[in-house]
Amino acid sequence: MFSLTRFSEPSADHLTRTRNAAQGGTPPNPVIVIPGVLGSKLVSDSDAQSVWGEWVPGFTDPASNEAAQLFGLPMAIGTPLDQLRSASQVDGVLGIVRGSMVGVPLKVTAYGDVMSAMGVESFSDTFVESRSEALSSGAEAFEFSYDWRRSLDESAIALQAFIHRATRFLQVRRNSSEPIRFNIVAHSMGGLLLRYFLQFGGQLLPYDGSGPRLNWGGAAYVDKAVIIGTPNAGAVQMLDRLVQGIPGNPMHPAYGPVLVGTFPSGYQLLPRPRHKPHGNGDNNILDADFWLSHDWGITASWLVEERARQLPGLSSPGQRLEVAEDHLRKCLHNAQVFHHAMDQPLEAVPDHLELHLFVGDAHRTPMHFSGERGDRQLRWTAFGPGDGTVLASSVRLDETDRSSPIPWNSITMLKSNHMGLVKDRQLLGQVLELLGRAGH
């Protein structure tokens, strides 16, 4: 059972255990911070040119042919999603976003506050000391940057490999072969990645649609999972991103819907059809025929030039459309299997594992949309409480009876917006207490 709190302290039982451990000389578990979608920098394989996260002179312009190969993922008929290889790679978590406006340099904090609070600035994700005082401070904390474009089961495999490397690093540092468990703090889509890893370990989603086997393979490595603002039941705004792309802002230019539509993870973030997100009544949003009939997304008729940039090796619009439709169908099938796996009631959670949830519920958040065939932007028709991006009910994975299939140990409601959650001083202080790291 979970306890529901608002701006409250962790339970007395949690604090007693962490304080007793501190008094007995037992160090707190090392921490890993996992960002959400768009939260890791991308650079080109060939020359480390910025693809996402640093919009400084020399970054890859999303309107160029080059960006189609670097920002968008490749597509190919007959090739499984996990075997499609990108020409760019991750290069760390976005602690600070850098850009410029009318020639004036700009810096905006993204995940810097939460990483700093957990002590992550002491290390890079290659486990190389970046500050001389890091070892003496005892700050054992890491960032996990992952390719947020790819299917989340692939990222779970990468997380497992990362934890193995971090474990070996810490064992050498401690001069001990004792097993190590981690506490993990995950925001937004990072929470979905973490939940998948806990439940299924490093399993790929089966191609046949049967679903992965619940084995709690990742839980063997984790004591406490702190999940912040995660769209456990999806977010309707992700559908709008797949329809119109990522809008531009003072920090970065717009990224078109064909680029975004190549990301398998984007479809995994879609809301559940059973929650009826479409106010017009057609809620088959995980069915390719829905997208084709509405002329939306990667196969939309108005995106001929974008598909040409994405698929320069094909000479005809018809061939490109065929490849795009194949990719759409693969991504939607993948999302259906992922949703089914993630929405199953959890039983027999390992005794040692704690699941703590932080939810924003004070902002007007899109809940339902309307849209007709050929629309290039959706219209929000209903709103609910949330963090402005994700409904509070989605974060909790509430169903019609107001219960959740996830046995949360605690749920804390906050007033911050989606990105504001990872900067919220109340949240950061509460998480530090929860993880036994206050004063470390």
Secondary structure, 3 states (H helix, E strand, C coil): CCEEEECCCCCHHHHHHHHHHHHCCCCCCCEEEECCCCCEEEEECCCCCEEECECCCCCCCCCCHHHHHHCCCCCCCCCCHHHCCCCEEEEEECCEEEEEECCEEEEEECCHHHHHHHCHHHECCCCCECCCCHHHHCCCEEECCCCCCCCHHHHHHHHHHHHHHHHHHHHHHHCCCCCCCEEEEEECHHHHHHHHHHHHCCCCCCCCCCCCCCCCCCHHHEEEEEEECCCCCCCHHHHHHHHHCECCCCCCCCECHHHHHCCHHHHHCCCCHHHCCECCCCCCCCCHHHHHHHCCHHHCHHHHHHHHHHCCCCCCHHHHHHHHHHHHHHHHHHHHHHHHHHCCCCCCCCCCCEEEEEEECCEEEEEEEECCCCCCCCEEEEEEEEECCCEHHHHHCCCCCCCCCCCCCEEEEECCCCCHHHHCHHHHHHHHHHCCCCCC
